[in-house]
Structure formats: structure tokens, C-alpha cells
Amino acid sequence: MKMHVKIGDNVKIISGFYKEKEGEVTKLLKNSGKIIVKGINLKTKHIKPSKKNEDGKIKQIEAPIHHSNVQIVKN
């Protein structure tokens, strides 16, 4: 899927909960047409304890958003 943003671009969110916030594109998911923006759309993930990882944790990850919901910011 062709997208109008590239990795490293500064973008502004134009719709959704994080509207009017800005961040940098860190990853492109071309199959689904989504992008990951640094510091935007944070979700919590609960990690269970295992033999390798003795302690469980709650980790915040950046969830992807659709590329049509962002606009490139001119520097």
C-alpha cells in the first residue's frame, strides 16, 4: 500500500483521541496501511511471569494508527 509518510517524518494527528498532538514516525506497516508514531496511542500490555522472566510487568507500547489520520508537519 502506498503511503504519504516515511520513517523519520514529523506528523500531526488530525483525528481521534490524540488529535492535534505531534510525533515522529518510527515504523511503517505497509500491509495494513498503518504507522507507529513515537509517544502517540499508548496501550498497556500485561506480561505474565515465566521461567525466563521471573517478574510480571505492565508495559506501555505504541499501537499503530492509520496513515490517513496523520498530516505531515512542515519544519
Secondary structure, 3 states (H helix, E strand, C coil): CCCCCCCCCEEEECCCCCCCCEEEEEEEECCCCEEEECCCCEEEEEECCCCCCCCCEEEEEECCEEHHHEEECCC
